[in-house]
Amino acid sequence: MTVAADIATDWQHVDGIEDVTYTRRLPSGDATDAAKAHRESLNFRETMLNGPAGLQPTDIVWVLWAATLAYTPSQGDTITDSAADVWTILSATGATIGATAIKYRCICRKQ
């Protein structure tokens, strides 16, 4: 028996999805992209590393869904949420299955 699953569209079944604008910082200018994302809290480890890692209590995690992005997020890029608040990406890690990126977990700081 095989299980067929299209996990690239799982974002459609997650509560709290927002339409955001992802802005990639390029040497020649910015490139923007509409994306689907949701917010998460910092995990326990990140909270415990708060001071040494340079994180602040107001930092949050944005999860960007790869199927809705044209770019791979990286440090210094920004996310503008539905309230027009701008968040700078401090770090981004991808979750993959095989070689396929599913989502990116971005620790962000509000500008």
C-alpha positions as CSV (number, residue, x, y, z in Angstrom):
1,M,0.0,0.0,0.0
2,T,1.3,3.5,-0.8
3,V,0.2,6.8,0.6
4,A,0.0,9.7,-1.7
5,A,0.3,13.0,0.0
6,D,0.8,16.5,-1.3
7,I,2.3,18.1,1.7
8,A,3.4,21.2,-0.2
9,T,-0.2,22.6,0.3
10,D,-0.5,21.7,4.0
11,W,-0.5,25.4,4.8
12,Q,-4.1,25.5,3.7
13,H,-5.0,23.4,6.8
14,V,-3.1,25.4,9.4
15,D,-4.8,27.9,11.7
16,G,-3.6,31.4,11.7
17,I,-2.3,31.6,8.1
18,E,-1.6,35.2,7.0
19,D,-0.9,36.7,3.7
20,V,2.5,38.4,4.0
21,T,5.0,40.2,1.8
22,Y,8.4,38.6,1.8
23,T,11.2,41.0,0.7
24,R,14.5,39.6,-0.4
25,R,17.4,41.9,0.0
26,L,19.6,41.9,-3.1
27,P,22.7,43.9,-3.9
28,S,20.9,45.4,-6.9
29,G,17.7,46.2,-5.0
30,D,14.7,44.4,-3.4
31,A,12.6,41.6,-4.8
32,T,9.2,41.1,-3.2
33,D,6.9,38.1,-3.2
34,A,3.5,37.4,-1.7
35,A,3.6,34.4,0.6
36,K,1.6,32.4,3.1
37,A,2.9,32.3,6.7
38,H,1.9,31.8,10.3
39,R,3.5,32.9,13.6
40,E,5.0,30.7,16.3
41,S,6.7,31.4,19.6
42,L,10.3,30.8,20.2
43,N,10.9,27.2,21.4
44,F,12.2,26.4,24.8
45,R,15.8,26.1,23.7
46,E,15.7,29.5,22.0
47,T,14.1,31.0,25.0
48,M,16.8,29.6,27.3
49,L,19.5,31.0,24.9
50,N,17.8,34.3,24.9
51,G,20.7,36.4,26.3
52,P,23.7,34.5,24.9
53,A,22.1,34.1,21.4
54,G,21.2,37.8,21.3
55,L,17.4,37.1,21.1
56,Q,14.9,39.4,22.7
57,P,11.6,38.5,24.4
58,T,9.7,40.2,21.6
59,D,11.4,38.2,18.8
60,I,9.0,35.7,17.1
61,V,9.1,32.9,14.6
62,W,7.5,33.2,11.2
63,V,6.9,30.0,9.3
64,L,6.9,30.7,5.5
65,W,5.5,27.9,3.3
66,A,7.9,27.1,0.4
67,A,5.1,26.4,-2.1
68,T,4.1,30.1,-1.8
69,L,7.6,31.5,-2.2
70,A,9.8,32.2,-5.1
71,Y,13.0,32.6,-3.0
72,T,14.8,30.9,-0.1
73,P,14.6,33.1,2.9
74,S,17.9,34.3,4.4
75,Q,19.2,36.6,7.1
76,G,18.4,40.3,6.5
77,D,15.4,39.7,4.4
78,T,12.1,41.0,5.7
79,I,8.5,39.9,6.2
80,T,5.7,42.5,6.2
81,D,2.6,41.1,8.0
82,S,-1.1,41.9,7.4
83,A,-0.9,44.8,9.9
84,A,2.0,46.4,7.9
85,D,4.5,45.5,10.6
86,V,8.0,44.7,9.2
87,W,10.0,41.9,10.6
88,T,13.7,41.3,9.9
89,I,14.8,37.7,9.5
90,L,17.6,36.9,12.0
91,S,18.0,33.3,11.0
92,A,16.1,30.9,8.7
93,T,16.1,27.1,8.6
94,G,14.3,24.9,6.1
95,A,12.3,21.8,6.7
96,T,12.6,19.4,3.8
97,I,11.4,16.0,2.8
98,G,14.0,14.5,0.6
99,A,15.2,17.3,-1.5
100,T,11.9,19.2,-1.5
101,A,11.6,22.3,0.8
102,I,8.3,22.3,2.6
103,K,8.6,25.4,4.9
104,Y,11.1,27.8,6.4
105,R,11.3,28.6,10.1
106,C,12.5,32.2,10.4
107,I,13.4,33.8,13.7
108,C,12.5,37.5,13.3
109,R,12.7,40.9,15.0
110,K,10.2,43.6,14.6
111,Q,11.7,46.8,13.1
